[in-house]
Amino acid sequence: MTTTADVLYATPVALIGKHEWRLIVTPSTTLELVNGTWTQVPCRVTAYEYRRIGDTIWHPARHWPTYNHNDGCFAGLPRTLGPKVYDSHEAAIKAALNPLPPGAAPVTPPAQPFDLFAA
């Protein structure tokens, strides 16, 4: 279970039916091959959480009654999670997942796409 101290970012609460939902960003680790050795590298991950209106305890989305990790599109979760929670806060979520080091400028894409076949 995620504790409040672990949460680096949380979207504002979205009401879907009789439940409140949010997306959180938390620290984690992943394995990467570094100089021929598998090494645990810190990273950040997202997860959805829900609670019944009026409750104070957040539950992981995998405890949702219809959760199904084999349902590739919605995982058995409410279909409005994407538009209500993720889409409206996408920029803030991406910023929380990929923080810039102090003093670093964000990378901006070129104004026009580079054309390899231009004469």
N, C-alpha and C positions, 0 to 999 in steps of 0.2 A: 504494500500500500504506500502511496506517495504521501509524504508529509508536507506541510506548508513550507517548511524550510527548503525542500527540494525543488519547489516550483520557481522557475526563473521568470516565467511569463504566463499569464492566464488571460484569455479573452474575456470580455464582459459576458455576463450570463445571458443566455438566450432561452426563452420559454418555448418549449415544444410539448404540447399537450399538458399533462399534469406534472411535468418534470422540467428542471433547469439543467441546461447543458453548457459545457465550456470546453475549450481546448487548452491544454497546458503544454509548456515546454520545460523539460527537465534534463539534468545532466545524465550522461550514460557513458559507456565505453564500447568500442568496437575493436575487432582484431584487424590489423593491417600488417602486410609484409613490409618490414623495414630492414634494409640491408640483409636480406635473406633470413630474417628472424620474425616470427609472428609476435607482434607486440600489441598490448592493449593501449589504445589511443582514446583520449577523451573526445566526446562528441555530445550533441544535443539531440533529443528526440521529442516527438509530439505524442499526445494521447488525449482521447476524449474522456470526460468524466460527467456523471449525472448525479442528480439528487432530486428527491421528491420535493415539491414546493413546501417550504416551511422547515425542512430538515437542514441540519448543519454539516452533516458528513457527506463528503463526495465519494462516489463509487466508481471504479474503473469501468469503462465501456464493456469490457469482456464479461461483466456480471449482469449486463442487460438481459432480460428474460429471453429475447429472441436472437441474441448474439450468435452469429455463425461465421466463423473465420473462412469457411469455404464459399461464402457468398461474396465473390470478388468485387462486386460493385458497391454494396452498402454494408456488408458484414452483418446483416440483420438489424442494423441500427436505423433510427428514423431517417428517412430519405431527405429531410430538410436540413440535416446537420451541415452539409456542405454550404448551401446558400446562406443559412442563418448564422453559422458560427465561423467557418473557415473563410468563405469568399469575402465577407465584409471586413475581415481583419487580416487579409493575406499579407499585406506589406509589413505589418507589425510582427506577424508570426515568422516571416522570413528573416526579418531583422534579428529576432530573438534566437533563431536557429544559427545564424551566421554573423555573430558580432564582429565588428571591426576592431582591430587593435588600436590603442590610443594613438591619435595623430594620423591614422590612415584615412585616405580618401576613398569613398565608394567607387567601384569600377562602373563606368557608364558605357553602354554599348555605343558603337559608332552611329552617327546620324543616318548614314546610308549603309545598307548591307554591302559587303565586299563581294565583287563579282569576279571570279577567277577567269571567266571567259570573255571579259570585256576587252576590246581591241585597244 
